[in-house]
Amino acid sequence: MYVATVRKSKPERCEPLNRQMTVRILRHEYLPSLHRQKTEKLPQTRLRDEINLTLETVLKEDIKPLDSTKKQFLICMNSLHGNLKTNPFKLEMKESPIYCGDIPPWKPLDPTIPSYLVPLKVGKMEGRQLEAGYAVFPMPKEKTELSVKVYNLELRSEDRLHLCPRKTVLSVYKVFSWAIQKLNRHYTSMTFETSGTGRHSAMMDLDLKLEFRDDVPHLLLVLPEGQLVEIIPAIAVTKRGPFYITRPFENDINPNSDMRWRINYSMNEEAIMRAIATGDKLQRLNAAKLLAYICRKEWQLRYITSYHIKTVLLHESDFEIDSTPRWQRFSMDDCLKTLIRRLQDYVRRKDLPHFFDEDINLFEHIPNRAFTFMRNALDRLLREDEELARVVQRTRLPKIVY
């Protein structure tokens, strides 16, 4: 896991100055001295008022997959595990599904649909990297004994030499369809336990859908209560990631490629995001959501996506992920301005490197002309607090139609 750990020094108790008072010194190798107590009430300013009001709107409009959907999906996958392991196609799932996070590096089919990686066992194949973020997987010759043992499905690209991501999705669809049919045939009802509600009996009425959007296949598992979950076939480079997946990026070079697999660090990113959320009680995460909301509302910043803001947050948090009060003693406006400054730096360079692979420039698809508008907009936000407050207010208020 590419998560930097920080060693925290234990608090030291100084000698008592008198019988009623002692002084505790908190030391940390990365942190400056503490200038104010966490309990100190911040002075009210217009910027802080506008941020608090707008953040309420942002959190209300923040649509993400429900925890109940994710929990039910894992329960269903546990029920399907045996059938998936013994499927007649000999295409096996390597390990448990891996959640891609609330902000994946692609545009979700729907904000309420969670995405899960399903690592596959596809035999002994070594990938060959193409451009940064892409790889191909050469396959053994068709008539070798190895090719018969590894799979009984059509997985080859049109040149018959590489593993095809598109055909892999279709093959996984066959495997899951077989497993679901077998489960529904043998078990008409199952009893499973959910947290806080006791044991319930529910019909295991699982279903599978295959949707095509822009000629790209998407595999969707329909849960018993009607929720949808996207299943993404993946090949693991190591047990802890990264993975190469069939799902195209939001701005993919060739989303319909017959042989390109895309690199994915969702498991690694989620581990850091959890550390960030628990380290400062969601303060940085809320500031990032607010900045993403501003970018969606301001036309000059329309090319900035939520995944861009997530990457900026990861860069800003590097080597500072801990339980110390560094970010907690920053107010929300400090957090917001810190993220804007970091984003401004990347816009000036026209290069936003991926957190785990600096060769990947997430701004590569943005036209040069747009960087001028983005740079001017970010400069204006940082020029003075009053201007930032006006922009934050403007994004919250409905547009007036004349």
N, C-alpha and C positions, 0 to 999 in steps of 0.2 A: 504494500500500500504506500502510495507516495504522499503520505501525510507527515509533515514535520512535527515532531514532538518537542515540547518545551519543558524543561525541568524547572520546577518551582521550588524556591527556597522556603523553608519553614519559617513562620513568624518567630522573631526573637523577642523575648521580654527583657526590657532594660531594668535596671535597678530602680526601685520605687523612689519617686521624688518626695513623696510624703505618704502617710498612711492611707489616704483616700484615693490617690491617683497613681496610675502606672502608665507608661508610654510603650506602645507596640510599634516596632519598626517593620514595615513590609518591604522586602527587597525582591527585585526581579531584574534579571540581567538585561532585558530589553526595554523596560519601562522607565519613564521619567518619574520623578517624585510626584506624589499625589497632592494636587493643589486644592482640591475641595472634597468634602465628604459626599458620599452617594446620597445622603439624606438631605443635602442642601437643596432648597427649592430654587429652581432657576427663575430668573426675572422674565416676565412676559414681554415678548416682542411681537410685532406684526408677523414676522416670518414664522415664528414658532406657532402662533395662532393659526396661520394659514396651513402650515404643515399638518397640524393636529386635525384640523377640519377635513383637509383633503385626504389624509390617511384613512379616516373613517370611511370615506367613499371608496377608496382603493380596496380596502379590506372587504367591504360589502360586495364589490364587483369582482373580487378575486375568486374565480371559479377553478377548482381543482378536483381531482378524483377523490371520492369519499374513502375514508378508512374502512368502512364496512364493505365496500366493493373489493378493495385489495385483500381484506381478510377472507371474504368468501371465495375469491379466486384461488388463494393458497389452499383452502380447504378442498376445493374441487380438484386442484392439481394433485393433492395427496391421494385423493380417490382414484384419479386417473393414472397414478404413477406405475402401478403394476401392469396395467394394460399397455401403457406406452413402452415399458421395458420389454415386453414380450411380443411386440407387434411383428407381423410376418414380413415386413419390409426391411427389417434389420437396420433401421435408422433409429438410433437410441438417443435419448436425452442424457446429457452428461451429468447434470446436477440440477439443483432447484432453480426455478425462475428468478431472475434478477430484475428488480424494479429500476426503471430508467429515470425516475425522478419526476417532480412536478414541472420542471423546465428542461425538456430534452433538446438536443441539437437539431430538431426538425419541428415543423409546424404540426401539432397534433391533429388527428382527424376530428377530435372534439375535446374541449378542455376537461370534460368529465370522464373521458376514456383513458385509463392508465395503460402504460406500455410496459411490457415485460420481455426481457431477453430470455430465450430458451437455448442454452448451449447444447450443441449437437456433437455426437461422436461420428466422425466422417472418415476414420482411418488415418493412416500415417501420411499426412500431406504437409509440405512446407510452403508457406506463403511467400510470395515475391512482391516487394513493395514497388508501387508505381510512383505517382506524385504523392506528396505529403498527405496522409490521411486515407490513401487508397492502396489496395493490394489485390493480387490475383492468386488463386490456388491451382497450380498445375495438377492434373490428375494422372494416375498410372495408365498404361496402355489398356485398351478395352479387353483384350483377350488374356490378360494375366490372371493368375489364380487370386491375387490380392483383390482385384476389382470385383470378383464374384462374392468374396467373403464380406466385403465392407458394406455393400448396399444392394438392394434389389429394386432400385428406383432409377428413373432417368434424371440424372443430375448434371449432365455434361452441357457445356455451352455449344454454340453452333459449330465452332471449330473442333469440337470433340476432345479438346485438350485441357479445358479448365472447368472448375466447379462453377456452375451458373447460379447466381443468387436468386434469380427469378424462378427457376425450376426447383430450387431448394424450398422456396415458400410453397409452391404447389405440392411438393412431396410431403412437407410437414402437414399440409392440409389433409392429405390422404391418411397420414399416420394418426392424427388427432381424430379424424372422422371415424376411423376403424375403432380406436380406443373408446370413443364416446358411444358408438353403437353397441359395443360389447358391454359397456357399463350399464347403459339404459336397458339392455336386454336381460341382464342378470339381476339388476337391483332396481326395483321400481321405486323404492324409497330408501333413504339413508338417514341415520341419526347423527347429527354433529352438534358440537357445543360451541356457542359463541360467548364471548366475554360479557358477563353481567346479565345475561338473559337466560341462563340455564341451558337445558338440553331441549332441542326442538327436532321434530321430524319433518323433513321436507322432501319433496319430489326432486330427484336428481334429473331434472329436465334440461340437461345441457344441450347446446346446439353450437354449430360452427358456421361462420359466414366468410365468404371470400369476396372482398370488394376491390374494384379497380378504379383508381383515381389517377388521371393523367397516364393511363396505361401501366400504372405501377400496382402490383397486387398487395393487398393488405389482409392479413389473417386476423379475424375477430372471433373470440370465444364469447358465446352468449350464456350468461350465468342463469341459474334457476329463476331469479327474480327479475330477469330482463336486462341487467347491466351488461355492458360491453367491455371487453378487455382485449387490447391488441397484443398479439403474440409475434415476436420478431426472432427468427432463427439467427443464431450467432455461433461463431467459432472462437474458442478461447485461445489466446496467446499464452497466458499463464493462468493459474487458478484465481489470482486476484486481479485479473484484467491486464491489459485492455482486451477488448473483444472486436472481432470483425463481424459486421452485421449486414443484413440484406436491405435494411431501411435506408433510402437516400437521405442526404443532408437537406436542409431547407433550401440551400442554394448549391445544388449538386452539379458537378461538371457534366455528368451524363446520367440522369436518374434512371434511364431505361437500359443501362449497360448490361451486356450479356455475361460479363465476367468480373466486373469491379465490385469488391467488397469494401465497406466503409469502416474505419476505426471508430471505436466507441469506448469512452472512459466513464460511463454512467455510474458504475459501482464505486469508483474512486472519488468522483465528484460528490456523490451522495454522502460518503463518509465525512468529507470536509464540510459539507453544508450542515450536517447534523452537529458537528463540532462548533460551527459558527453560531447556529441557532441556540445551542445550550450555553455558549460562552458569554453571551451578552443579552439573553432573554429576548431574542428576536429583533433587537434594535437595528443591526446592520441589514438583516433580511428585509425588514419593513422599509428601511431607507432605499434598498435596491428596488423593491416593488414600487415605491413612489417614483423613483427615477425612471423606471420602465414605463410607468403610467404617463409621465410627462413626455417621454419620447414618442409614445403612441399618439398623443394629442397635438404635439407641435409638428407641423409639416416639415420644418427644416431638419428634424431628427427622425423622420419616418423610417429611415433605413436601419436604425438601431433597434434590434430585437431584444426580447427578454433574455435570450441565451447570451447575447453580447453583454448585457448588464450582469448576468450571473458570472460570466468569465471575468469581468472587471472586479467583481466582489471577491472572487477567488484569488486574483492577483493581489488585491489590496490586503487580503487576510493572510498571505503567505508568511509563515514563521511567526504569526501572532495569534494563533488559534489556541487559546487557553482559557482558564476560568478566572483570570485576573480582571480587575475592574477597568482595564485600559479603555475599552469601548463603552463600558457601562457609564463611565463618568463623562463621556462625550454626549452632548445632547443630540436630538434627532437632526437638527439643522447642521451640526458639525459632521455627522455621519453622511448626510446628503451631499454636503459640499466636498467632502473628501472623495466620495465616489465620482462626483462631477469632475474634479481635478484630474483624477486618474483617467477617466474617459476622455477628457480634453487632451491629455498627453498622447493617447493612442490615436485620436483623430488627427492631431497634428502630424504624427508619423505615418498616417495612413496604414497602420499595421496594428492589429489586435491579435497577438499570438495566443494560440490555444494554451491553456494552463499546463497541460501535460506534454504538448508537442509544439515547440516554438516554431517549427517549420510550417505549421498551418496558420495562415493569415485569415482570420474570420472576416476581415474587411475586404477581401480580395474581389468580391463580386460588386462592390459599391463603385459607381462611376466617379471619376475624379472631380467632376463639377459639384457633386453632392458634398464633398468634403469641405468646400468653401462655406456652404450654407451651415453645415454642422459646426464648423469651427467658430463662425460668427455667433451662432446661437449659444454655444457653450461659453464663449467669452462674455457674452452679455449676462448670462446667469451668474457668473462669478464676479462681475464688476462691482455689484453692490447688493446688499441684502434686500433692499426695497424692490429692485427689479426681479430678483428671484421670488419674492413674495407675490408680486403681480402675476408672474407666470404660473406659480402654483395655484393661485386663486383662479386664473383663467381656465386652467385645465379642469377645475372642479365645477365651475358654473356652466350651465347649458348655453349653447350658442344661440344667439338672437338671429332669427330669420326675418329679414325685412321684406 
